[in-house]
């Protein structure tokens, strides 16, 4: 039986076209998404929030309070041990005895640290309202979050606690070379 050449070529062309189209990649039609699904896939996960000024100044108020024992302040400073309690007590006593109390702390310019991305940096304005010894200064401080609470970084604490040691006449604790320095 002879098939006309045109008929054979047409059949071969149709088979080839169907087989080629079956091998090519086609995007499957997507099921319709609800508006909630569409918006949730387009959003990036939220970034952690910077600490509030009150969260940071609360740490400083508690550290500077001579009525609170040093052992009750250990959680306010990164990497402290019970041996640090006496130094923390000395700092608070030096503020009181030096005529710097009462103090007011104000946190501004809060931002994430470039060196330690999970740490927050803030400019802390410290003002003494003692009429016998009025004054203020601004000091950059670093804070770290631990178990949901903010605490002073060890580097910043070393600088502040060195002040307490100097007031008592002992050798100040060494500060890290990467520690923040006071603004003139």
Buried (B, 14 or more C-beta within 10 A) or exposed (E): EEEEEEEEEEEEEEEEEEEEEEEEEEEEEEEEEEEEEEEEEEEEEEEEEBBEBEBBBBBBBBBBBBEBEBEEBBEBBBEBEEEBBEBBBBBBBBBBBBEBBEBEBBBEEBEEBEEBEEBBBBBBBBBBEBEEEEEEEBBBBBBBBEEEEBBBBBBBBBBBBBBBBEBEEEEBBEBEEEBBEEEE
